[in-house]
Amino acid sequence: MPAHSHSPDLTGLRLLAHPLRLRLLSLLTAQALSAAEAARELGETQANVSYHLRRLHEGGLVRVAEEVRISGGLARRYRHDPADGPAALAAGPAGAGHPEAVTALAAELQRRAAQGLGQGPDHLTDAEVWVDREEWDRLVRTVSDAADRLHTAARPPHTPGTIPTSTTLVMFALASDEPEDGDREAPGGDR
């Protein structure tokens, strides 16, 4: 199988349906690491990290940045480019693993919250609201731009002058039985 081919069980957002994969993508945004280095940083076994790195690599979400000789062996160091996902996956086929990815994000958010929120959240939003389609599209672009800035600002863990942060963003339009184009009666209106 070619390195970046997509097998049926690794397509779309299903690839992100494991909290450790989400942690690896975050970690590998700021630096290239081998499975052993990532395992040490995350407090996981090398075998477990290696397995999930292979899945992410097969799905095209991490790339081999370099190969280095370590103790007589060859170690691959992987790197994640946020342009390759998860936002890139969200633009893929509708419903491709969406519930699994959201479940993994929720589990990861719970893990991070259990670590302590420091002095409390700097921002917290939860909204299930109706908005104009054009405004929704602008909001998605604005949040996507902020996420791009966040990924660009990422530094390796423990870099002097940095702080650990957590950001989880999931935005999606909900299914509705209502007509979209003003085809329904205005509240209190007569027909």
Beta strands, then each sheet from edge to edge (+ up, - down):
strand 1: 63-70
strand 2: 73-79
sheet 1: 1+ 2-
end
